[in-house]
Amino acid sequence: MPRRHSITASAPGASGYLPEHTLAAYELGIRLGVDAFEIDVVPTADGQLVARHENDLTGSTDVAAHPEFAARRTTKMIEGVRHTGWFTEDFTLAEIGTLRAREPLPALRSTEHDGQYAVPALPEILTLRAQLAQEMGRPVGLKLEVKSPVHFAGIGHAVEDLLLRDLAAAGMLGRESPVEIMTFDLHHLRPLRERGVENGMVFLVEEDPSRPVPGEAGATYGDLTTPAGLARVRETAQALGPGRHALFTGMPGTPLGEPRRLFTDAKAAGLRLDCWTFRAENIFLPTDFTRGDDPAGLGDMAGLAAAYVRAGLDTVITDHPDRVLADGVRRSKAAGRRICDAAT
């Protein structure tokens, strides 16, 4: 039986075309032909989960244009990095409902849809998933990334409780659920397993192997991608989600290089391989897949995704699902391999 592959439109859905983390971007990704969409969730002040790539609202919404919120601009340390802006945990859901999404990469992507879409809450997204599955008569998956659980726990938000509340209300808990839970914090997944959560789980991996893994007693992401580390991961998760540069030897601004042994080591540990994030603009591509000199020009992302699939990748997380599906990965689907939509 051929190995099944999954094309996942990255965290924001088809965010190469519409502002990320909006219902419109998620829906577009599914309608372009992928099997699942991927979201990131962060909490509000009143304990609701909303979809943003991070809790800083500054770059992805019009919050700076709201004078009533000017006094809430502040500086915080989040996962060891200093951030200045407006943060979801300082706003109620109703207040966030007054904001509108903006393109966070305006130098590379069109801003013509700025101001058109709201910031969705998790229950709205779960409803959209169910509606699309019913309308299209096929499974629609959801890859749900929990952002910065250590930071939020430290300020009184038990994100896992909020997550389980919303998933239970939508009937989305259980082994057969189309919702997978993802995070860079392995110690966030373990308590979910201990509480009986049987959903699929993905441990996301930073591209820098020297970075410490939160809650893992000094272990780095490099430590957890050795054969011994992968065996530890497999005790909790079914899949590993490394960044693109963790899987090939090439670095940003160089050719792709050769596949790393993480491909074979992950499979030997029994882990599916998901990978983030495939973007079509030249500035994000290895030099042997760029086309022209314009950093915002679109290169050969379909060819790049196909190279990863040939090396053993199972899930491509991308902002441009149509371009991935246009070539070699579409042939994988025709051969009986699963295709998904999702970004991270």
matplotlib code that plots the C-alpha trace (Angstrom):
import matplotlib.pyplot as plt

x = [0.0, 1.5, 2.3, -0.4, 0.6, -1.2, -1.0, -1.7, -2.3, -0.3, -1.7, -3.6, -5.2, -4.7, -2.9, -0.9, -4.1, -6.2, -5.3, -4.1, -6.3, -9.6, -12.6, -12.3, -8.7, -9.5, -12.4, -10.4, -7.8, -10.3, -12.0, -8.6, -8.6, -6.7, -7.9, -7.4, -6.6, -4.3, -5.0, -3.2, -5.1, -4.4, -6.7, -8.5, -8.9, -12.3, -11.1, -12.0, -9.7, -9.2, -7.2, -3.9, -0.4, 0.7, -0.9, 0.5, -2.3, -0.2, 0.9, -2.1, -5.0, -6.0, -5.7, -3.3, -6.1, -8.4, -7.9, -10.0, -7.3, -4.2, -3.5, -3.3, -0.1, 2.5, 5.8, 6.0, 8.6, 7.2, 9.2, 12.4, 11.7, 10.7, 7.5, 5.8, 2.3, -1.3, -2.0, -5.0, -4.9, -5.6, -8.8, -12.2, -13.7, -16.2, -13.4, -11.4, -14.6, -14.3, -10.9, -10.3, -7.5, -4.6, -2.0, 1.1, 3.5, 2.5, 5.9, 5.3, 1.6, -1.5, -3.2, -6.5, -8.4, -7.3, -10.2, -12.7, -12.5, -12.9, -10.7, -12.5, -13.0, -12.4, -16.2, -16.7, -13.9, -15.2, -18.6, -17.0, -15.1, -18.4, -20.2, -17.5, -17.4, -21.1, -21.3, -18.4, -19.3, -15.8, -13.6, -12.2, -9.5, -8.3, -4.8, -5.0, -1.8, -1.8, 0.5, 2.8, 1.0, 3.8, 3.4, -0.3, -0.2, 2.1, -0.5, -3.5, -4.8, -4.9, -5.2, -5.7, -8.9, -10.2, -9.3, -11.0, -14.1, -14.5, -13.6, -16.0, -18.9, -18.4, -18.1, -14.5, -12.8, -11.8, -9.7, -11.9, -12.0, -10.7, -9.0, -5.3, -3.6, -0.2, 2.3, 6.1, 5.7, 5.8, 5.0, 1.7, 0.6, 1.4, -1.2, -3.8, -3.0, -3.2, -6.6, -7.8, -7.6, -7.2, -7.1, -4.1, -1.1, 1.8, 5.0, 6.3, 10.1, 12.0, 14.5, 17.3, 18.3, 20.0, 16.8, 15.5, 12.2, 10.0, 9.4, 11.9, 14.5, 17.1, 16.6, 16.9, 14.9, 18.1, 18.0, 14.4, 15.1, 17.8, 16.6, 16.3, 14.5, 12.1, 11.2, 10.2, 8.1, 6.3, 5.1, 2.8, 2.5, 1.8, 3.6, 6.7, 6.4, 9.8, 10.4, 11.6, 15.3, 15.4, 14.9, 17.4, 21.0, 20.5, 20.2, 18.2, 19.7, 21.4, 20.3, 18.1, 20.9, 20.5, 17.8, 18.8, 18.5, 15.5, 13.4, 14.4, 14.8, 11.3, 9.8, 11.8, 10.3, 6.8, 6.2, 4.4, 6.3, 4.6, 6.6, 6.1, 5.9, 6.1, 5.6, 5.8, 7.6, 11.3, 12.5, 11.4, 12.7, 16.0, 18.0, 17.6, 13.8, 13.6, 12.4, 13.7, 15.2, 12.1, 11.9, 8.1, 8.0, 6.6, 9.1, 8.9, 7.2, 5.5, 8.8, 10.2, 7.2, 7.6, 11.3, 10.3, 7.6, 10.0, 12.3, 9.5, 7.4, 3.8, 2.3, 3.2, 2.1, 1.8, 0.3, -0.2, -2.1, -3.0, 0.6, 1.6, -1.3, -0.5, 2.3, 4.0, 1.9, -1.3, 0.0, 0.6, -3.1, -4.1, -2.0, -4.2, -2.3, -4.2, -4.0, -4.7, -4.9, -3.8, 0.3, 2.4]
y = [0.0, 3.4, 5.7, 8.3, 11.9, 15.0, 18.5, 21.0, 24.6, 26.3, 27.7, 30.5, 28.3, 29.7, 32.7, 33.3, 34.9, 36.1, 37.4, 34.6, 33.0, 34.1, 31.9, 32.9, 31.8, 28.4, 27.8, 28.8, 26.3, 23.5, 24.5, 24.5, 20.7, 19.9, 17.6, 19.7, 23.2, 24.2, 26.9, 28.5, 29.4, 31.8, 32.9, 36.1, 37.9, 36.2, 32.7, 32.2, 30.8, 32.8, 32.1, 34.1, 33.0, 34.6, 36.5, 39.8, 41.4, 44.2, 42.9, 40.8, 43.2, 46.8, 47.2, 50.1, 52.1, 51.8, 54.8, 53.2, 50.5, 52.8, 52.5, 48.7, 48.8, 47.2, 45.3, 41.6, 38.8, 35.8, 32.6, 34.7, 37.3, 40.9, 42.0, 45.4, 45.6, 44.6, 41.1, 38.8, 38.1, 41.8, 41.9, 40.3, 38.3, 41.0, 43.6, 41.4, 41.1, 44.8, 44.2, 43.2, 41.1, 42.6, 41.0, 40.4, 40.3, 43.5, 43.8, 40.4, 39.9, 41.9, 44.0, 44.4, 42.3, 44.2, 45.2, 42.7, 39.7, 39.3, 37.3, 34.0, 32.1, 28.4, 27.4, 29.3, 27.4, 24.1, 24.9, 25.9, 22.6, 20.6, 22.7, 22.2, 18.5, 18.2, 20.4, 18.8, 15.2, 14.3, 14.4, 17.8, 17.7, 20.3, 20.6, 22.8, 24.3, 25.5, 28.5, 29.3, 27.2, 27.9, 31.6, 31.5, 29.1, 31.6, 34.4, 32.2, 30.8, 27.0, 26.7, 22.9, 23.4, 25.9, 23.7, 20.6, 22.6, 23.8, 20.4, 18.6, 21.0, 20.4, 16.6, 16.7, 14.6, 11.0, 8.7, 9.2, 13.0, 14.9, 17.4, 16.9, 18.8, 20.3, 22.2, 22.9, 22.0, 18.2, 18.5, 20.2, 17.0, 14.6, 15.8, 15.7, 12.0, 11.5, 13.1, 10.5, 12.6, 10.2, 12.8, 12.6, 14.7, 16.4, 17.5, 20.5, 21.0, 24.2, 24.5, 25.5, 22.2, 24.1, 25.7, 24.3, 22.5, 24.1, 21.9, 19.2, 19.6, 21.3, 19.1, 20.8, 20.1, 18.4, 16.1, 15.1, 14.4, 11.7, 8.1, 8.0, 11.3, 10.3, 7.2, 9.5, 11.6, 8.5, 7.7, 10.7, 11.9, 10.2, 12.7, 15.0, 18.5, 20.0, 23.2, 22.8, 23.5, 20.7, 18.1, 19.1, 20.3, 23.5, 26.8, 29.9, 31.6, 28.4, 25.4, 22.7, 20.3, 16.6, 15.0, 14.6, 11.3, 12.7, 11.4, 7.8, 8.1, 9.5, 6.7, 4.1, 5.5, 5.1, 8.9, 10.5, 13.5, 16.8, 19.9, 23.7, 26.1, 26.0, 29.5, 30.2, 33.6, 33.5, 34.9, 31.8, 29.2, 27.5, 29.2, 26.2, 26.6, 30.5, 32.0, 35.5, 38.1, 39.6, 38.4, 38.6, 36.7, 33.1, 30.3, 26.6, 25.7, 22.7, 21.2, 21.9, 20.2, 17.2, 16.9, 16.7, 14.1, 12.0, 12.0, 10.7, 13.7, 12.9, 16.4, 19.6, 22.7, 25.6, 29.0, 28.2, 24.9, 25.2, 25.6, 22.5, 20.5, 21.6, 19.2, 16.1, 16.0, 15.9, 12.8, 11.4, 12.0, 10.2, 7.2, 6.9, 9.2, 11.5, 15.3, 17.8, 21.6, 23.6, 26.6, 27.0]
z = [0.0, -0.9, 2.0, 2.6, 2.4, 3.8, 2.4, 5.2, 4.5, 7.3, 10.5, 8.8, 6.1, 2.5, 4.0, 0.8, -0.5, 2.5, 5.9, 8.1, 10.8, 9.4, 8.6, 5.0, 4.8, 6.4, 4.1, 1.0, 1.8, 2.0, -1.2, -2.9, -2.3, 0.9, 3.6, 6.8, 7.9, 10.7, 13.4, 16.3, 19.5, 22.3, 25.2, 25.9, 29.3, 29.8, 29.1, 25.4, 22.7, 19.6, 16.5, 16.2, 15.2, 18.5, 21.3, 20.1, 18.0, 16.7, 13.3, 12.4, 13.3, 13.2, 17.0, 16.7, 14.9, 17.8, 20.1, 22.8, 23.2, 23.0, 26.8, 26.6, 24.6, 26.8, 26.9, 28.0, 28.1, 26.3, 26.1, 26.8, 24.1, 24.8, 22.9, 22.8, 21.5, 22.3, 23.6, 23.5, 27.2, 27.9, 25.9, 26.3, 23.5, 22.8, 22.5, 20.1, 18.1, 17.3, 15.6, 12.0, 10.5, 8.5, 6.3, 8.6, 5.6, 3.8, 2.0, 0.3, 0.1, -0.9, 1.7, -0.4, 2.1, 5.2, 7.5, 6.0, 8.4, 12.1, 14.5, 15.0, 18.3, 18.5, 18.6, 15.3, 13.7, 14.9, 13.4, 10.1, 10.0, 10.5, 7.9, 5.3, 5.9, 5.5, 2.4, 0.6, 1.6, 2.7, 5.9, 6.8, 9.4, 11.9, 13.2, 16.3, 17.7, 21.3, 21.5, 24.5, 27.2, 29.7, 29.3, 29.7, 32.7, 34.4, 34.1, 35.2, 32.0, 31.9, 28.2, 28.3, 30.3, 27.8, 24.9, 26.3, 27.2, 23.5, 22.0, 24.3, 23.5, 19.8, 20.2, 19.0, 21.7, 21.1, 19.0, 15.9, 16.1, 13.1, 15.4, 16.2, 19.0, 18.3, 20.4, 20.8, 24.5, 24.9, 28.6, 27.6, 25.6, 28.4, 30.9, 28.1, 27.7, 31.4, 31.4, 28.9, 25.7, 22.8, 19.9, 17.6, 18.9, 17.1, 18.9, 17.0, 16.7, 16.4, 13.5, 15.9, 17.6, 20.5, 21.7, 25.0, 25.1, 27.7, 30.7, 29.7, 32.3, 30.1, 27.1, 23.7, 20.5, 19.2, 22.2, 21.4, 17.8, 18.5, 18.3, 22.1, 22.2, 19.5, 21.5, 24.3, 22.0, 20.7, 24.2, 23.9, 20.2, 16.9, 14.8, 14.8, 13.3, 12.5, 10.6, 7.1, 7.8, 10.4, 7.6, 4.9, 5.2, 3.4, 5.4, 4.6, 1.5, 0.2, -2.0, -0.4, 0.3, 1.3, 3.5, 7.2, 9.0, 11.0, 8.1, 8.8, 12.5, 12.9, 10.9, 12.8, 16.0, 14.5, 14.1, 11.2, 9.8, 9.5, 8.4, 8.6, 6.8, 2.9, 1.5, -2.2, -2.1, -3.3, 0.0, 1.8, -0.7, -1.1, -3.9, -6.3, -6.1, -6.6, -9.8, -10.7, -8.4, -6.7, -3.1, -3.3, -6.6, -6.5, -7.0, -7.4, -4.2, -5.8, -6.7, -3.2, -1.5, -3.9, -2.9, 0.8, 0.0, -2.0, 1.1, 3.3, 4.4, 5.3, 5.9, 4.1, 6.0, 3.5, 3.0, -0.7, -1.0, -4.6, -5.7, -3.7, -5.1, -8.6, -9.2, -7.7, -4.5, -6.5, -8.1, -4.6, -3.9, -7.1, -6.0, -2.9, -0.5, 1.8, 1.2, 4.0, 4.4, 7.4, 8.8, 11.8]

ax = plt.figure().add_subplot(projection="3d")
ax.plot(x, y, z, "-o")
ax.set_aspect("equal")
plt.show()
